[in-house]
Amino acid sequence: MASMGLRGIMCILVLGFVLLDFQVLAIFDTDHAMEQAKGIATGNVGAGVKAFNVLDYGAKANGKSPSSINFIRAFKEACNHQGRAMLVIPKGEFVVGSILFSGPCSCEAPLMVQVSGTVLPQSHTKTAEGAEWITFSSIDGLILSGKGTFNGLGEKSWKHKCKGCDRLPASLKFIKVNNAIVNGIQSVNAKGFHMMISICDNLWIDDVTITAPDDSPNTDGIHMSKTNMLKITNSRIGTGDDCVSIIHGSTNITVENVDCGPGHGISIGSLGHYDSEADVFGITVRNCTFTDTDNGVRIKTYKSDSPSRASGIIYEDLVMKNVKNPIIIDQEYGRRGDSQHSKVSITDVQFSNIRGTSASKVAVELICSKANPCKGVSLKNINLQFAGTGQATIPFSSNCTNVKVSYSGTQSPPPCPP
């Protein structure tokens, strides 16, 4: 009887923890939060929300006066408010230096941030070591929404960029931010990455516009690591680097209805760059269009001794428009002449329903590692046509190394020889 009673108590405790965990997860309904985000953009947030306008904390919308401390004060008041709170960046031009918006917050989640104005970087200020321009950190429940713009004025820094120098700061960084929505905003000419996401869980980025010239260095659109359950949808990204870059520890990532170009395409990697990298798995890229990009969909790994895995990757329903490398796996990235082989294992990769035009005669290139040949790679209904110039004597083809590919449906270019 005593043991039965003990088991009963344990079952009740376990059920209680499960229900508590369910309640915590149920608080943030992403579909409902997205509807909230669209309301925030237009100022339709309903009753009971207290607005914390940066103007009320001394910020100046004149495009000249530094307003960093005013932004931080407004954020802290919103974060610590006992109720529903919204940080407001109204119309106008605001100049800020490096800012850390750090939780945890005691306001009723999610904390709302409405951006209607343009945020510009303060000149002649350096970010702290490891910091970016504007960082959101340690917040559970966040909605960043509006029609405003973060203009990094990167054109003033790119010309001074040198090889081997430290990376320039990202415009927006999200670290240890869970249950979040980013909707509607624009990022222009970031000094470095436009958005940098690390150690986050359950984010949805929707309807954002990211732009920088095609020759701007390291201006990745959305760069992520150590992040789970991230969706990127209905967005336009054109930069000088990857439109989306997915590196170590990224899991359950969806990129859907994204227009990419110019840029280097949507990339998994580089992988194998650091010791003890976490695996990448559960990546889906769907219904995207690539225009005049260097690559379409790409997986790239370094030739190094750092072992990890990339698996469960789906590329489907994609359109290529004059793309140099529409489909590419490159496990010799960065060190082609080195005799070392990549220790990254690539498995279960599906390419299906990919059509359009290639700017090069080799439209499908699958260069896998001799030490870890790719496994489970399939191509279904690939319909690409050469639209470049010259190279009349070179056949339109595929190139495969250290991989056995499963083919079905239409195949243009022709499959690799068995």
N, C-alpha and C positions, 0 to 999 in steps of 0.2 A: 504493500500500500504506500509505504514511504517512497519507494522508487517510482511508483506511478505518479505520486504527487509531485516529485521532483521533475519527472519528465513533462508533466503538465505545465509546471511553472516555466520550464525552459522553452516549451512550445509557445507559451504566451509571450515570453520575452522576445523570442525570435520573431514572432508575428508582429509584435509591437515595433521592433526595429525595421522590419520590412515595410510596415505601414508608414512609419515615420519617414523612411527613405523615399517611399512613393509620394508622400505628401510634399517633401522637399522638391522632388523632381517635377511634381505636377504644378508647382507654383509658377514655373516658367513655361508657358505654352507658346512655342515659337510662332505658330500661325496667329494667335491672338496678339503676341508681341509685335509682329510685323504690321498688323492693323494699327496698333498703337503708334508705331514708328511713322506710318503715313499720316496719322493725325497730328503727331508732334511737328512734322514738317510744315503743316499749314496752321499750327497754333490751336488745333482742335483736340484738346487733351482732357476735356471733361471737367467736372467740378472737383474741388478738394485738392488740387495740385498747386503748390506754392512755387512761384517762379523766382529764381535767383538770377537777376539780370546783371551781367558784368558791369554795365553802365552805373548801376546803383552802388557798385563797390569801387568806383573811381576810374574804370577803364575809359579810354578815349578812342572814339571811332574816327580819328582823323588821319590814319595811315602813317603817323609820325611818332606819337608819344608811346613809349614802352608801357605795356599794360600787364606784364607777367604776374606781378604780385596781386593785382586786382582780379585776374582770372583765378588765381589760387585761392584767394579769400572767398570768392563767390562759390567755388567748388566745395571748399570745406564746409561752408554753411549749408549747402545743399546736401552734401554727403551725411552730415550729422543731424539733419532735420528729422524731427519725429513725425513722420507722415510722408505723403507723396511729394516728391521734389523734382524740379526741372531747372537745370543750369541753362541760361539763355545767352547766346551770342547773337545779338541782333544785327540788322543791316548796318553796313559801314566797314571800314578797314581798320583792323586791330593789329598792332605790332607786339609780338611776344618773343621772349627768348625760350630757352629750354624749360619745359614745364613738366612736372610730375603730378598727375591726378591720381592719388593713391588712396585706396580703401584699407581695411573694410569699412563699408558705410552702414550707418544705423538707420538711414531713411528707409521707407517702404520700397522694396524692390519692385520693379527695376528703377534705378536712377536714370532720369531722362536728361539728355543733352540736345538742345535745339540749336542748330547752326544755320543762321540766315546770312551772316556777313562773310567777309573775306579775312582770313587770318594770315598774316605775313610774318616772316622771321625777323627778329631783331639783328641788326648787323653788328659785326665785331664782337660777338659773344661766342664763347666756346661751351659746348655741352660737357657735362661731367663725364668722367670715364665710364664707358659702357652705356651712357644715356643717349636718348634720341631727342628729336625736337619736342614732340608732344607725346607723352606716355600715359596710358591708362593702366593701372596696376592693382592687383588684389581686390577686384570688385566682382561680386556675385550678383548679377542682374544689372544690365546696362543697355540703354538704347541711345545710340548716337544717330541723329537724323536731321535732315534739312536740305535746303538747296544751296547751302553755303559752300565756300571754297577754302581749301588749305593750299596756299601757294608758297612752295618752298624756295622760290627764286633761285633754283639750282643753277641757272645759266650764269650766275655770278661766281659759282664755285667750280663748275666742271672744267673750265679752262685751266684751273690751277691744280687739277687732280694729277697725281703722278703715280707711276707704277710702283707697287710695294708700299704705298702709303696706306694709312688706316682708312677704313671705309667711312664715307661721309654719312651723317646722321639720317635716319629715316624720318619721314614727316610724321607718321602716326605709328606708335607701337602699342600693342596690347599684350601684356604679360600677366599670367595668372588671372585672366579675366574669363569668367564662366557665365553661360546663359546670357548671351549678348546679341544685339542686332545693330548692324551698321547699314543705314539706308539713305540713298539719295544724294550723298555729298559728292563733291568733286575734289580731286587732288591733282595739282598742276605743278610740273617742274620741281619735283622733290630733289633735294640734294643727293640723297641716296635712294633707298627703297621708299616707295610710296606708303605701303602698309607692311608692318612687320608683326607677325603673330607668333607667340611662343608660350608654351605651357598653358594652353587654354583648352576649354572644353565647352562644346555646344555654342558655336557662333554661326550667325547667318549674315553674310554680306550681300546686299541686294541693290540693284539699280544705282551703282556708283560709276563715276566717270573718272578715268585716270589717264592723264596725258603728259607726255614729254617727247622731245625730238628723238628720232631714230638713232642719232649719234650720241645721245646722253649716256654717260658711263654708269653702269650698275644701278640703274633706276628701275629695278624690278617693280612690277605693279603690286602684287600681293605675294609676300614671302612668308612661309610658315615652317615651323619646326616644333616637335614635341607637342603636337596639338591633335585633339580628337573631336570628331563630329563638327566639321566646318563645311558650310555650304557657301558657294559663290554663285550668284545667279543674276541674269538679266543685266549684265554690266558691259561697259565698253572700256577696253584697256589698250592703250598704245604707248609704248615706251622705247627706251634704248636697250632694254634687256628682256628677261623673261616677263611675259604678261602675268603668269602665275608660276611660282617656283615652290616645289614641295620637297623638303629635305627631311633628314632623319627624325624618326619618331612621329611622323604624321600618319594618322590612321582615320579611316572612315571619312574621306574627303570627297565632296561632290562639286564639280565645276560644270555649270549648265547654263546654256543660253548666253554665252559670253562671246563678244566680238573682239578678237585679238589682232592688233596690227596698227602701226609697225611694232617690231619687237623680235624676240627670239623664241616665241611660241609658248606653249605650256609644258613645263619641264618637271620631271621627277629627278631630283638631284641638283647639284652633284652629291652622290653618295660615296662613302668610303673615304671621306676627307678627314674625319676625326676618329680617334680611338673610341671603342665601345659605343658605336652608334646604335641607337634603337632602330628596330625594323620599321619599314613602311608597308602598309597594307590597306586594302579596301579603298582604292582610288577609282573614281568614276568621272570621266570627262565626256559630256554628252551635249549634242545639239549646239556645237560651237562653230564659229566661222573664223578662219585665219586668212588675212589679206596682206600680201607682200611681206611676209615674215621670213626670217632666216630658217626657222623650223616650224613644223606643225606640232605634233605630239612627240615628246622626246623623253627618253630615260638615259641619264648619263651617270657614269661612275668613274672614279679615279682608279688608276692602276696602283693599288696600295695593299698593305697587309691588314687593313681594317675590315673584318668580316661583318656582314649584316645581310638582311634579306629585303627584297621588294617583291610583293606578291599580291594577287587578287586585284589586277588592274584592268579596267574596262575603258576602251575608247570606242565610242559609237556615234553614228549619225553626225559626222563632221564634214564641213565644206572647206576645201583648200582653194585659195585664189592666188596663183602665182607664188607659191611657197617653195623655197629652195630645197628643203628636206621635209617633205610632208610627214613621213613616218620614219622614226629613227631611234634605234637603241645603240648607244655608244659607250662601250665599256673600256675604251682607250682614251677617255677624255683627258686632255691636258698633257699627256705624256706618251704620245704615240711611239716614240722611238725607244722607250724603256722596255727592257726584257721582262720586267715584273708583270704579273697578271692581277686583274681585279679579283678581290675576295668577296665581292658582293654577289649574292645569289639572286637571280631574277627568274621568277616562276609565275605561271598562270597569268599571261597577258593576252587580252583579246582585242583585236582591231576589227571593227565591223562597220559596214555602210559608210565608207569614207570616199568622197568623190571630189572632183574639181581639177585643178591644174597645178602642175609642177614646173618650177623654173629650172630644174636640172634633169638630166637624163636618168639619174639614179633616184627614183622617187621613194623607194623602200630600201632602207639600209639597216640591217640588223647585225651589228658587230658585237658579239658576246665574248665573254672571258674564256680563255683556254682552261683556266683553273676551275671555273664554275660555268659551264655552258648553260645557256638559257634553256628552260624547260617549260612546256605547256604554252607555247606561243602559237596563236591562231590568227589567220587573216580570212575574213569573210566579206565578200562583195566590196572589193576595192576597185574603184573606177576612177583612175587618175589619167590625165592626158598631159603630154609635154606641151608647154606653151612658152618655152624659152626661145632664145635665138642661137643660131650657129649649131655646132656639134652635129652636123647632118650625118656624119658617118658613124656616130655612136648610137647603138640601139637603146631604146627606152627599156629600162631594166630594174631588177632588184639585186641587192648584194647581201649575202648572208655568210656569217662566219661563226662557227661554234654554236649552232642552233639548228634544231629540226623543227620545221614549221608545218602546221596543219592548215591546209587550204580548203575553202569551199566557196561556191558561187563565182561571180565575176572576179577576174584577176587581171587588172591592168595597172602597172606593168606586169609582165609575165612572172610567175613564181620563180624562186631560185631553183637551180638544178638540184635534184635529190642527192 
